[in-house]
Amino acid sequence: LKCIKRTLPEIASVIVLLALHLCLFTMIGMLLFTKSDDVKQNGEWELHFRGLLQSLTSMLVLLTTANN
């Protein structure tokens, strides 16, 4: 029980760093794959980067390799 109590702050810091990286790369993806005027170039935007929640979900799936 004492060992678990000592490792919880380290696990929390790893989770915070993972969340920061996930948010950072979500923002980068949203900047790279913005909606353009050409309908043919909107494939990635339509599928993965339409909104912030959809972008975060897509990046989390990519991170965990839980592809359907």
mmCIF file of the N, C-alpha and C atoms, coordinates in Angstrom:
data_MODEL
# 
_entry.id   MODEL 
# 
loop_
_atom_site.group_PDB 
_atom_site.id 
_atom_site.type_symbol 
_atom_site.label_atom_id 
_atom_site.label_alt_id 
_atom_site.label_comp_id 
_atom_site.label_asym_id 
_atom_site.label_entity_id 
_atom_site.label_seq_id 
_atom_site.pdbx_PDB_ins_code 
_atom_site.Cartn_x 
_atom_site.Cartn_y 
_atom_site.Cartn_z 
_atom_site.occupancy 
_atom_site.B_iso_or_equiv 
_atom_site.pdbx_formal_charge 
_atom_site.auth_seq_id 
_atom_site.auth_comp_id 
_atom_site.auth_asym_id 
_atom_site.auth_atom_id 
_atom_site.pdbx_PDB_model_num 
ATOM 1   N N  . LEU A 1 1  ? 0.820   -1.192 0.000   1.00 0.00 ? 1  LEU A N  1 
ATOM 2   C CA . LEU A 1 1  ? 0.000   0.000  0.000   1.00 0.00 ? 1  LEU A CA 1 
ATOM 3   C C  . LEU A 1 1  ? 0.866   1.259  0.000   1.00 0.00 ? 1  LEU A C  1 
ATOM 4   N N  . LYS A 1 2  ? 1.983   1.182  0.698   1.00 0.00 ? 2  LYS A N  1 
ATOM 5   C CA . LYS A 1 2  ? 2.892   2.325  0.750   1.00 0.00 ? 2  LYS A CA 1 
ATOM 6   C C  . LYS A 1 2  ? 3.533   2.563  -0.619  1.00 0.00 ? 2  LYS A C  1 
ATOM 7   N N  . CYS A 1 3  ? 3.837   1.479  -1.332  1.00 0.00 ? 3  CYS A N  1 
ATOM 8   C CA . CYS A 1 3  ? 4.445   1.610  -2.660  1.00 0.00 ? 3  CYS A CA 1 
ATOM 9   C C  . CYS A 1 3  ? 3.476   2.241  -3.655  1.00 0.00 ? 3  CYS A C  1 
ATOM 10  N N  . ILE A 1 4  ? 2.226   1.856  -3.568  1.00 0.00 ? 4  ILE A N  1 
ATOM 11  C CA . ILE A 1 4  ? 1.224   2.438  -4.460  1.00 0.00 ? 4  ILE A CA 1 
ATOM 12  C C  . ILE A 1 4  ? 1.080   3.932  -4.183  1.00 0.00 ? 4  ILE A C  1 
ATOM 13  N N  . LYS A 1 5  ? 1.105   4.308  -2.926  1.00 0.00 ? 5  LYS A N  1 
ATOM 14  C CA . LYS A 1 5  ? 0.984   5.720  -2.558  1.00 0.00 ? 5  LYS A CA 1 
ATOM 15  C C  . LYS A 1 5  ? 2.163   6.533  -3.084  1.00 0.00 ? 5  LYS A C  1 
ATOM 16  N N  . ARG A 1 6  ? 3.354   5.929  -3.124  1.00 0.00 ? 6  ARG A N  1 
ATOM 17  C CA . ARG A 1 6  ? 4.531   6.645  -3.635  1.00 0.00 ? 6  ARG A CA 1 
ATOM 18  C C  . ARG A 1 6  ? 4.519   6.770  -5.150  1.00 0.00 ? 6  ARG A C  1 
ATOM 19  N N  . THR A 1 7  ? 3.934   5.797  -5.853  1.00 0.00 ? 7  THR A N  1 
ATOM 20  C CA . THR A 1 7  ? 3.973   5.838  -7.309  1.00 0.00 ? 7  THR A CA 1 
ATOM 21  C C  . THR A 1 7  ? 2.837   6.637  -7.931  1.00 0.00 ? 7  THR A C  1 
ATOM 22  N N  . LEU A 1 8  ? 1.789   6.944  -7.186  1.00 0.00 ? 8  LEU A N  1 
ATOM 23  C CA . LEU A 1 8  ? 0.662   7.689  -7.749  1.00 0.00 ? 8  LEU A CA 1 
ATOM 24  C C  . LEU A 1 8  ? 1.047   9.058  -8.315  1.00 0.00 ? 8  LEU A C  1 
ATOM 25  N N  . PRO A 1 9  ? 1.884   9.859  -7.662  1.00 0.00 ? 9  PRO A N  1 
ATOM 26  C CA . PRO A 1 9  ? 2.279   11.137 -8.280  1.00 0.00 ? 9  PRO A CA 1 
ATOM 27  C C  . PRO A 1 9  ? 3.048   10.957 -9.589  1.00 0.00 ? 9  PRO A C  1 
ATOM 28  N N  . GLU A 1 10 ? 3.860   9.926  -9.679  1.00 0.00 ? 10 GLU A N  1 
ATOM 29  C CA . GLU A 1 10 ? 4.597   9.682  -10.918 1.00 0.00 ? 10 GLU A CA 1 
ATOM 30  C C  . GLU A 1 10 ? 3.658   9.257  -12.040 1.00 0.00 ? 10 GLU A C  1 
ATOM 31  N N  . ILE A 1 11 ? 2.687   8.429  -11.719 1.00 0.00 ? 11 ILE A N  1 
ATOM 32  C CA . ILE A 1 11 ? 1.704   8.016  -12.718 1.00 0.00 ? 11 ILE A CA 1 
ATOM 33  C C  . ILE A 1 11 ? 0.877   9.216  -13.164 1.00 0.00 ? 11 ILE A C  1 
ATOM 34  N N  . ALA A 1 12 ? 0.512   10.068 -12.233 1.00 0.00 ? 12 ALA A N  1 
ATOM 35  C CA . ALA A 1 12 ? -0.263  11.266 -12.569 1.00 0.00 ? 12 ALA A CA 1 
ATOM 36  C C  . ALA A 1 12 ? 0.527   12.201 -13.478 1.00 0.00 ? 12 ALA A C  1 
ATOM 37  N N  . SER A 1 13 ? 1.818   12.330 -13.242 1.00 0.00 ? 13 SER A N  1 
ATOM 38  C CA . SER A 1 13 ? 2.619   13.207 -14.104 1.00 0.00 ? 13 SER A CA 1 
ATOM 39  C C  . SER A 1 13 ? 2.724   12.639 -15.515 1.00 0.00 ? 13 SER A C  1 
ATOM 40  N N  . VAL A 1 14 ? 2.811   11.335 -15.646 1.00 0.00 ? 14 VAL A N  1 
ATOM 41  C CA . VAL A 1 14 ? 2.851   10.713 -16.976 1.00 0.00 ? 14 VAL A CA 1 
ATOM 42  C C  . VAL A 1 14 ? 1.521   10.924 -17.695 1.00 0.00 ? 14 VAL A C  1 
ATOM 43  N N  . ILE A 1 15 ? 0.418   10.795 -16.973 1.00 0.00 ? 15 ILE A N  1 
ATOM 44  C CA . ILE A 1 15 ? -0.895  11.000 -17.583 1.00 0.00 ? 15 ILE A CA 1 
ATOM 45  C C  . ILE A 1 15 ? -1.067  12.455 -18.014 1.00 0.00 ? 15 ILE A C  1 
ATOM 46  N N  . VAL A 1 16 ? -0.595  13.391 -17.215 1.00 0.00 ? 16 VAL A N  1 
ATOM 47  C CA . VAL A 1 16 ? -0.681  14.811 -17.583 1.00 0.00 ? 16 VAL A CA 1 
ATOM 48  C C  . VAL A 1 16 ? 0.160   15.093 -18.823 1.00 0.00 ? 16 VAL A C  1 
ATOM 49  N N  . LEU A 1 17 ? 1.365   14.551 -18.882 1.00 0.00 ? 17 LEU A N  1 
ATOM 50  C CA . LEU A 1 17 ? 2.206   14.742 -20.067 1.00 0.00 ? 17 LEU A CA 1 
ATOM 51  C C  . LEU A 1 17 ? 1.570   14.121 -21.308 1.00 0.00 ? 17 LEU A C  1 
ATOM 52  N N  . LEU A 1 18 ? 0.971   12.965 -21.156 1.00 0.00 ? 18 LEU A N  1 
ATOM 53  C CA . LEU A 1 18 ? 0.294   12.317 -22.274 1.00 0.00 ? 18 LEU A CA 1 
ATOM 54  C C  . LEU A 1 18 ? -0.887  13.155 -22.755 1.00 0.00 ? 18 LEU A C  1 
ATOM 55  N N  . ALA A 1 19 ? -1.650  13.716 -21.827 1.00 0.00 ? 19 ALA A N  1 
ATOM 56  C CA . ALA A 1 19 ? -2.780  14.568 -22.197 1.00 0.00 ? 19 ALA A CA 1 
ATOM 57  C C  . ALA A 1 19 ? -2.307  15.843 -22.894 1.00 0.00 ? 19 ALA A C  1 
ATOM 58  N N  . LEU A 1 20 ? -1.210  16.418 -22.427 1.00 0.00 ? 20 LEU A N  1 
ATOM 59  C CA . LEU A 1 20 ? -0.674  17.620 -23.079 1.00 0.00 ? 20 LEU A CA 1 
ATOM 60  C C  . LEU A 1 20 ? -0.211  17.326 -24.501 1.00 0.00 ? 20 LEU A C  1 
ATOM 61  N N  . HIS A 1 21 ? 0.466   16.207 -24.687 1.00 0.00 ? 21 HIS A N  1 
ATOM 62  C CA . HIS A 1 21 ? 0.901   15.830 -26.031 1.00 0.00 ? 21 HIS A CA 1 
ATOM 63  C C  . HIS A 1 21 ? -0.297  15.553 -26.935 1.00 0.00 ? 21 HIS A C  1 
ATOM 64  N N  . LEU A 1 22 ? -1.307  14.913 -26.393 1.00 0.00 ? 22 LEU A N  1 
ATOM 65  C CA . LEU A 1 22 ? -2.505  14.631 -27.173 1.00 0.00 ? 22 LEU A CA 1 
ATOM 66  C C  . LEU A 1 22 ? -3.176  15.929 -27.609 1.00 0.00 ? 22 LEU A C  1 
ATOM 67  N N  . CYS A 1 23 ? -3.293  16.889 -26.708 1.00 0.00 ? 23 CYS A N  1 
ATOM 68  C CA . CYS A 1 23 ? -3.886  18.188 -27.056 1.00 0.00 ? 23 CYS A CA 1 
ATOM 69  C C  . CYS A 1 23 ? -3.025  18.950 -28.056 1.00 0.00 ? 23 CYS A C  1 
ATOM 70  N N  . LEU A 1 24 ? -1.720  18.907 -27.875 1.00 0.00 ? 24 LEU A N  1 
ATOM 71  C CA . LEU A 1 24 ? -0.818  19.606 -28.787 1.00 0.00 ? 24 LEU A CA 1 
ATOM 72  C C  . LEU A 1 24 ? -0.935  19.057 -30.208 1.00 0.00 ? 24 LEU A C  1 
ATOM 73  N N  . PHE A 1 25 ? -0.881  17.746 -30.351 1.00 0.00 ? 25 PHE A N  1 
ATOM 74  C CA . PHE A 1 25 ? -0.952  17.167 -31.685 1.00 0.00 ? 25 PHE A CA 1 
ATOM 75  C C  . PHE A 1 25 ? -2.352  17.251 -32.277 1.00 0.00 ? 25 PHE A C  1 
ATOM 76  N N  . THR A 1 26 ? -3.374  17.357 -31.436 1.00 0.00 ? 26 THR A N  1 
ATOM 77  C CA . THR A 1 26 ? -4.720  17.619 -31.943 1.00 0.00 ? 26 THR A CA 1 
ATOM 78  C C  . THR A 1 26 ? -4.778  19.004 -32.568 1.00 0.00 ? 26 THR A C  1 
ATOM 79  N N  . MET A 1 27 ? -4.216  19.986 -31.892 1.00 0.00 ? 27 MET A N  1 
ATOM 80  C CA . MET A 1 27 ? -4.194  21.350 -32.439 1.00 0.00 ? 27 MET A CA 1 
ATOM 81  C C  . MET A 1 27 ? -3.371  21.421 -33.725 1.00 0.00 ? 27 MET A C  1 
ATOM 82  N N  . ILE A 1 28 ? -2.251  20.730 -33.761 1.00 0.00 ? 28 ILE A N  1 
ATOM 83  C CA . ILE A 1 28 ? -1.430  20.710 -34.977 1.00 0.00 ? 28 ILE A CA 1 
ATOM 84  C C  . ILE A 1 28 ? -2.200  20.065 -36.123 1.00 0.00 ? 28 ILE A C  1 
ATOM 85  N N  . GLY A 1 29 ? -2.894  18.969 -35.835 1.00 0.00 ? 29 GLY A N  1 
ATOM 86  C CA . GLY A 1 29 ? -3.697  18.313 -36.865 1.00 0.00 ? 29 GLY A CA 1 
ATOM 87  C C  . GLY A 1 29 ? -4.815  19.196 -37.365 1.00 0.00 ? 29 GLY A C  1 
ATOM 88  N N  . MET A 1 30 ? -5.440  19.934 -36.453 1.00 0.00 ? 30 MET A N  1 
ATOM 89  C CA . MET A 1 30 ? -6.506  20.838 -36.882 1.00 0.00 ? 30 MET A CA 1 
ATOM 90  C C  . MET A 1 30 ? -5.965  21.993 -37.719 1.00 0.00 ? 30 MET A C  1 
ATOM 91  N N  . LEU A 1 31 ? -4.730  22.405 -37.452 1.00 0.00 ? 31 LEU A N  1 
ATOM 92  C CA . LEU A 1 31 ? -4.126  23.461 -38.271 1.00 0.00 ? 31 LEU A CA 1 
ATOM 93  C C  . LEU A 1 31 ? -3.682  22.935 -39.633 1.00 0.00 ? 31 LEU A C  1 
ATOM 94  N N  . LEU A 1 32 ? -3.149  21.728 -39.655 1.00 0.00 ? 32 LEU A N  1 
ATOM 95  C CA . LEU A 1 32 ? -2.671  21.164 -40.917 1.00 0.00 ? 32 LEU A CA 1 
ATOM 96  C C  . LEU A 1 32 ? -3.809  20.786 -41.861 1.00 0.00 ? 32 LEU A C  1 
ATOM 97  N N  . PHE A 1 33 ? -4.873  20.230 -41.301 1.00 0.00 ? 33 PHE A N  1 
ATOM 98  C CA . PHE A 1 33 ? -5.974  19.739 -42.124 1.00 0.00 ? 33 PHE A CA 1 
ATOM 99  C C  . PHE A 1 33 ? -7.190  20.643 -41.983 1.00 0.00 ? 33 PHE A C  1 
ATOM 100 N N  . THR A 1 34 ? -7.027  21.916 -42.282 1.00 0.00 ? 34 THR A N  1 
ATOM 101 C CA . THR A 1 34 ? -8.153  22.847 -42.227 1.00 0.00 ? 34 THR A CA 1 
ATOM 102 C C  . THR A 1 34 ? -9.049  22.649 -43.436 1.00 0.00 ? 34 THR A C  1 
ATOM 103 N N  . LYS A 1 35 ? -10.269 23.131 -43.314 1.00 0.00 ? 35 LYS A N  1 
ATOM 104 C CA . LYS A 1 35 ? -11.220 23.014 -44.417 1.00 0.00 ? 35 LYS A CA 1 
ATOM 105 C C  . LYS A 1 35 ? -10.798 23.951 -45.540 1.00 0.00 ? 35 LYS A C  1 
ATOM 106 N N  . SER A 1 36 ? -10.748 23.413 -46.743 1.00 0.00 ? 36 SER A N  1 
ATOM 107 C CA . SER A 1 36 ? -10.363 24.234 -47.893 1.00 0.00 ? 36 SER A CA 1 
ATOM 108 C C  . SER A 1 36 ? -11.571 24.437 -48.803 1.00 0.00 ? 36 SER A C  1 
ATOM 109 N N  . ASP A 1 37 ? -11.395 25.269 -49.810 1.00 0.00 ? 37 ASP A N  1 
ATOM 110 C CA . ASP A 1 37 ? -12.480 25.536 -50.753 1.00 0.00 ? 37 ASP A CA 1 
ATOM 111 C C  . ASP A 1 37 ? -12.710 24.361 -51.690 1.00 0.00 ? 37 ASP A C  1 
ATOM 112 N N  . ASP A 1 38 ? -11.658 23.606 -51.965 1.00 0.00 ? 38 ASP A N  1 
ATOM 113 C CA . ASP A 1 38 ? -11.766 22.455 -52.859 1.00 0.00 ? 38 ASP A CA 1 
ATOM 114 C C  . ASP A 1 38 ? -12.363 21.269 -52.099 1.00 0.00 ? 38 ASP A C  1 
ATOM 115 N N  . VAL A 1 39 ? -13.466 20.745 -52.605 1.00 0.00 ? 39 VAL A N  1 
ATOM 116 C CA . VAL A 1 39 ? -14.165 19.649 -51.926 1.00 0.00 ? 39 VAL A CA 1 
ATOM 117 C C  . VAL A 1 39 ? -13.325 18.377 -51.910 1.00 0.00 ? 39 VAL A C  1 
ATOM 118 N N  . LYS A 1 40 ? -12.508 18.158 -52.924 1.00 0.00 ? 40 LYS A N  1 
ATOM 119 C CA . LYS A 1 40 ? -11.698 16.941 -53.010 1.00 0.00 ? 40 LYS A CA 1 
ATOM 120 C C  . LYS A 1 40 ? -10.595 16.905 -51.956 1.00 0.00 ? 40 LYS A C  1 
ATOM 121 N N  . GLN A 1 41 ? -10.169 18.053 -51.456 1.00 0.00 ? 41 GLN A N  1 
ATOM 122 C CA . GLN A 1 41 ? -9.089  18.107 -50.474 1.00 0.00 ? 41 GLN A CA 1 
ATOM 123 C C  . GLN A 1 41 ? -9.596  18.067 -49.036 1.00 0.00 ? 41 GLN A C  1 
ATOM 124 N N  . ASN A 1 42 ? -10.893 17.966 -48.830 1.00 0.00 ? 42 ASN A N  1 
ATOM 125 C CA . ASN A 1 42 ? -11.460 17.992 -47.484 1.00 0.00 ? 42 ASN A CA 1 
ATOM 126 C C  . ASN A 1 42 ? -11.625 16.603 -46.879 1.00 0.00 ? 42 ASN A C  1 
ATOM 127 N N  . GLY A 1 43 ? -10.978 15.590 -47.413 1.00 0.00 ? 43 GLY A N  1 
ATOM 128 C CA . GLY A 1 43 ? -11.158 14.229 -46.928 1.00 0.00 ? 43 GLY A CA 1 
ATOM 129 C C  . GLY A 1 43 ? -10.735 14.042 -45.488 1.00 0.00 ? 43 GLY A C  1 
ATOM 130 N N  . GLU A 1 44 ? -9.530  14.450 -45.152 1.00 0.00 ? 44 GLU A N  1 
ATOM 131 C CA . GLU A 1 44 ? -9.043  14.296 -43.779 1.00 0.00 ? 44 GLU A CA 1 
ATOM 132 C C  . GLU A 1 44 ? -9.830  15.175 -42.814 1.00 0.00 ? 44 GLU A C  1 
ATOM 133 N N  . TRP A 1 45 ? -10.192 16.361 -43.256 1.00 0.00 ? 45 TRP A N  1 
ATOM 134 C CA . TRP A 1 45 ? -10.954 17.257 -42.388 1.00 0.00 ? 45 TRP A CA 1 
ATOM 135 C C  . TRP A 1 45 ? -12.328 16.674 -42.091 1.00 0.00 ? 45 TRP A C  1 
ATOM 136 N N  . GLU A 1 46 ? -12.997 16.147 -43.120 1.00 0.00 ? 46 GLU A N  1 
ATOM 137 C CA . GLU A 1 46 ? -14.336 15.579 -42.935 1.00 0.00 ? 46 GLU A CA 1 
ATOM 138 C C  . GLU A 1 46 ? -14.308 14.388 -41.994 1.00 0.00 ? 46 GLU A C  1 
ATOM 139 N N  . LEU A 1 47 ? -13.302 13.524 -42.134 1.00 0.00 ? 47 LEU A N  1 
ATOM 140 C CA . LEU A 1 47 ? -13.262 12.286 -41.354 1.00 0.00 ? 47 LEU A CA 1 
ATOM 141 C C  . LEU A 1 47 ? -12.761 12.485 -39.932 1.00 0.00 ? 47 LEU A C  1 
ATOM 142 N N  . HIS A 1 48 ? -11.738 13.300 -39.738 1.00 0.00 ? 48 HIS A N  1 
ATOM 143 C CA . HIS A 1 48 ? -11.037 13.291 -38.459 1.00 0.00 ? 48 HIS A CA 1 
ATOM 144 C C  . HIS A 1 48 ? -10.936 14.637 -37.747 1.00 0.00 ? 48 HIS A C  1 
ATOM 145 N N  . PHE A 1 49 ? -10.987 15.755 -38.451 1.00 0.00 ? 49 PHE A N  1 
ATOM 146 C CA . PHE A 1 49 ? -10.667 17.038 -37.823 1.00 0.00 ? 49 PHE A CA 1 
ATOM 147 C C  . PHE A 1 49 ? -11.766 18.076 -37.987 1.00 0.00 ? 49 PHE A C  1 
ATOM 148 N N  . ARG A 1 50 ? -13.010 17.662 -37.950 1.00 0.00 ? 50 ARG A N  1 
ATOM 149 C CA . ARG A 1 50 ? -14.123 18.596 -38.111 1.00 0.00 ? 50 ARG A CA 1 
ATOM 150 C C  . ARG A 1 50 ? -14.292 19.492 -36.881 1.00 0.00 ? 50 ARG A C  1 
ATOM 151 N N  . GLY A 1 51 ? -14.138 18.936 -35.702 1.00 0.00 ? 51 GLY A N  1 
ATOM 152 C CA . GLY A 1 51 ? -14.272 19.700 -34.461 1.00 0.00 ? 51 GLY A CA 1 
ATOM 153 C C  . GLY A 1 51 ? -13.238 19.239 -33.449 1.00 0.00 ? 51 GLY A C  1 
ATOM 154 N N  . LEU A 1 52 ? -13.181 19.934 -32.334 1.00 0.00 ? 52 LEU A N  1 
ATOM 155 C CA . LEU A 1 52 ? -12.170 19.629 -31.320 1.00 0.00 ? 52 LEU A CA 1 
ATOM 156 C C  . LEU A 1 52 ? -12.396 18.256 -30.688 1.00 0.00 ? 52 LEU A C  1 
ATOM 157 N N  . LEU A 1 53 ? -13.632 17.936 -30.349 1.00 0.00 ? 53 LEU A N  1 
ATOM 158 C CA . LEU A 1 53 ? -13.911 16.645 -29.726 1.00 0.00 ? 53 LEU A CA 1 
ATOM 159 C C  . LEU A 1 53 ? -13.645 15.492 -30.687 1.00 0.00 ? 53 LEU A C  1 
ATOM 160 N N  . GLN A 1 54 ? -14.044 15.660 -31.939 1.00 0.00 ? 54 GLN A N  1 
ATOM 161 C CA . GLN A 1 54 ? -13.784 14.629 -32.944 1.00 0.00 ? 54 GLN A CA 1 
ATOM 162 C C  . GLN A 1 54 ? -12.287 14.489 -33.192 1.00 0.00 ? 54 GLN A C  1 
ATOM 163 N N  . SER A 1 55 ? -11.562 15.580 -33.172 1.00 0.00 ? 55 SER A N  1 
ATOM 164 C CA . SER A 1 55 ? -10.111 15.536 -33.363 1.00 0.00 ? 55 SER A CA 1 
ATOM 165 C C  . SER A 1 55 ? -9.422  14.831 -32.204 1.00 0.00 ? 55 SER A C  1 
ATOM 166 N N  . LEU A 1 56 ? -9.829  15.150 -30.981 1.00 0.00 ? 56 LEU A N  1 
ATOM 167 C CA . LEU A 1 56 ? -9.253  14.481 -29.812 1.00 0.00 ? 56 LEU A CA 1 
ATOM 168 C C  . LEU A 1 56 ? -9.538  12.982 -29.844 1.00 0.00 ? 56 LEU A C  1 
ATOM 169 N N  . THR A 1 57 ? -10.753 12.617 -30.235 1.00 0.00 ? 57 THR A N  1 
ATOM 170 C CA . THR A 1 57 ? -11.102 11.205 -30.328 1.00 0.00 ? 57 THR A CA 1 
ATOM 171 C C  . THR A 1 57 ? -10.270 10.505 -31.388 1.00 0.00 ? 57 THR A C  1 
ATOM 172 N N  . SER A 1 58 ? -10.085 11.140 -32.523 1.00 0.00 ? 58 SER A N  1 
ATOM 173 C CA . SER A 1 58 ? -9.276  10.543 -33.586 1.00 0.00 ? 58 SER A CA 1 
ATOM 174 C C  . SER A 1 58 ? -7.827  10.362 -33.151 1.00 0.00 ? 58 SER A C  1 
ATOM 175 N N  . MET A 1 59 ? -7.287  11.345 -32.455 1.00 0.00 ? 59 MET A N  1 
ATOM 176 C CA . MET A 1 59 ? -5.907  11.230 -31.996 1.00 0.00 ? 59 MET A CA 1 
ATOM 177 C C  . MET A 1 59 ? -5.763  10.184 -30.895 1.00 0.00 ? 59 MET A C  1 
ATOM 178 N N  . LEU A 1 60 ? -6.765  10.049 -30.041 1.00 0.00 ? 60 LEU A N  1 
ATOM 179 C CA . LEU A 1 60 ? -6.732  9.020  -29.003 1.00 0.00 ? 60 LEU A CA 1 
ATOM 180 C C  . LEU A 1 60 ? -6.803  7.628  -29.618 1.00 0.00 ? 60 LEU A C  1 
ATOM 181 N N  . VAL A 1 61 ? -7.632  7.460  -30.642 1.00 0.00 ? 61 VAL A N  1 
ATOM 182 C CA . VAL A 1 61 ? -7.697  6.180  -31.353 1.00 0.00 ? 61 VAL A CA 1 
ATOM 183 C C  . VAL A 1 61 ? -6.366  5.894  -32.022 1.00 0.00 ? 61 VAL A C  1 
ATOM 184 N N  . LEU A 1 62 ? -5.757  6.899  -32.604 1.00 0.00 ? 62 LEU A N  1 
ATOM 185 C CA . LEU A 1 62 ? -4.454  6.719  -33.230 1.00 0.00 ? 62 LEU A CA 1 
ATOM 186 C C  . LEU A 1 62 ? -3.393  6.355  -32.203 1.00 0.00 ? 62 LEU A C  1 
ATOM 187 N N  . LEU A 1 63 ? -3.457  6.956  -31.033 1.00 0.00 ? 63 LEU A N  1 
ATOM 188 C CA . LEU A 1 63 ? -2.496  6.673  -29.970 1.00 0.00 ? 63 LEU A CA 1 
ATOM 189 C C  . LEU A 1 63 ? -2.647  5.258  -29.430 1.00 0.00 ? 63 LEU A C  1 
ATOM 190 N N  . THR A 1 64 ? -3.881  4.824  -29.230 1.00 0.00 ? 64 THR A N  1 
ATOM 191 C CA . THR A 1 64 ? -4.114  3.507  -28.636 1.00 0.00 ? 64 THR A CA 1 
ATOM 192 C C  . THR A 1 64 ? -4.190  2.399  -29.673 1.00 0.00 ? 64 THR A C  1 
ATOM 193 N N  . THR A 1 65 ? -4.110  2.738  -30.936 1.00 0.00 ? 65 THR A N  1 
ATOM 194 C CA . THR A 1 65 ? -4.236  1.800  -32.066 1.00 0.00 ? 65 THR A CA 1 
ATOM 195 C C  . THR A 1 65 ? -5.500  0.965  -31.952 1.00 0.00 ? 65 THR A C  1 
ATOM 196 N N  . ALA A 1 66 ? -6.600  1.602  -31.547 1.00 0.00 ? 66 ALA A N  1 
ATOM 197 C CA . ALA A 1 66 ? -7.893  0.932  -31.449 1.00 0.00 ? 66 ALA A CA 1 
ATOM 198 C C  . ALA A 1 66 ? -8.719  1.229  -32.693 1.00 0.00 ? 66 ALA A C  1 
ATOM 199 N N  . ASN A 1 67 ? -8.121  1.040  -33.854 1.00 0.00 ? 67 ASN A N  1 
ATOM 200 C CA . ASN A 1 67 ? -8.802  1.339  -35.110 1.00 0.00 ? 67 ASN A CA 1 
ATOM 201 C C  . ASN A 1 67 ? -9.916  0.337  -35.360 1.00 0.00 ? 67 ASN A C  1 
ATOM 202 N N  . ASN A 1 68 ? -10.987 0.824  -35.961 1.00 0.00 ? 68 ASN A N  1 
ATOM 203 C CA . ASN A 1 68 ? -12.107 -0.065 -36.291 1.00 0.00 ? 68 ASN A CA 1 
ATOM 204 C C  . ASN A 1 68 ? -11.897 -0.673 -37.645 1.00 0.00 ? 68 ASN A C  1 
# 
